[in-house]
Amino acid sequence: MMPRVAKQISAEHDSAKEWLVRRMNEFIPDLKVLKVEIEEKEDSDGQPSLFVHVLLARHMKPAEIAARMSLRADFRMWLLLQGDDRFPYFEFVTKSDLRERNQSN
């Protein structure tokens, strides 16, 4: 059962993607975001959720990990302000990560 929300993010994926790229650029200016995809599906508990896949030009440096945590929290707050109470799950990958994943499958 879908939670009651004032406005679903599905109609606003582009603005969510733009917001995420802008915030990533603020947190880590020298880390290029190549692509952001947002999937709407249920999590392992059956709750409607957002799965955010972020393709990066390079791996994050250890010092940048805290920025990733801040981005997650900020995006969660942004969603709530949009009237969407679904939880966002993030995945940050590079092209080499995707190649390795495809080779292992």
C-alpha positions, 0 to 999 in steps of 0.5 A, a space after each residue: 500500500 502506497 503511503 499518503 504523500 502530497 506529491 510523488 517524486 515520480 513526476 519530478 525525477 528530473 528536478 530530483 536529479 538536478 538537485 542531487 548533481 548540484 548538491 554533489 558539486 557543492 559537497 565535492 566540487 572536483 568529483 564529476 557526476 556522470 549520471 543519476 537514475 532514480 528507481 521507484 520500488 519496494 525495499 526489503 520490508 515491502 515499503 515504497 522506496 526510492 533507489 538512487 544510482 549515482 554514476 561517478 567519474 572516479 571513486 570517492 576519496 576517504 575524506 569525501 565519504 562524510 560528504 556522501 553521508 550529508 548528501 543522503 541526509 539532505 536528499 531525505 529532507 528535500 524529499 520530505 519538503 516535497 511531500 514524499 516520505 519514501 526512503 532513498 537508498 543510494 548506490 555510488 558507482 564508477 564505470 569500472 565498478 559496473 564493468 566488474 559487476 557485469 564480468 562477474 555475472 
